[in-house]
Amino acid sequence: MAPDSFGGRSRRDGNSMRNRTINVDSERGSGTVLALALGAVVIALLLGLLLLAQAAVMASRAASAADLAALAGADAARGLTSGEPCAVAESVVGQHHVTLASCVVTGGEIVEVVTELAYPFNVGVASGHARAGPPP
């Protein structure tokens, strides 16, 4: 068998010799395009993951502020601290840079609080809901 241009041996198919020529110039740069496309997909996935993580943090902040405001309001409703329950809850929420959406005192000692925290770039609002009162 005669060596071909790649240092290997050519194949015989039956009685005829086939010489194949591969044009590699048409494939030049395709790896770069594939790498750029893969990089863009990875960046898009990381951006989506970052947005989901930010949404979880914002929801947690809104819920924490609602919990603390409801507890502080319930303490004020029971007379353990001074002030009107919803005013105390609003001051606690304000310290956490969250908005008080609603505050309801039921039964004289149970305080229910709903908070809202706006996402950056007007994407939406994270909300928290909490209810606190005397121990059973």
Helices and strands as residue ranges (DSSP letters): E 12-13, E 16-17, G 24-27, H 30-78, H 85-95, E 99-106, E 110-118, G 120-122, E 125-132
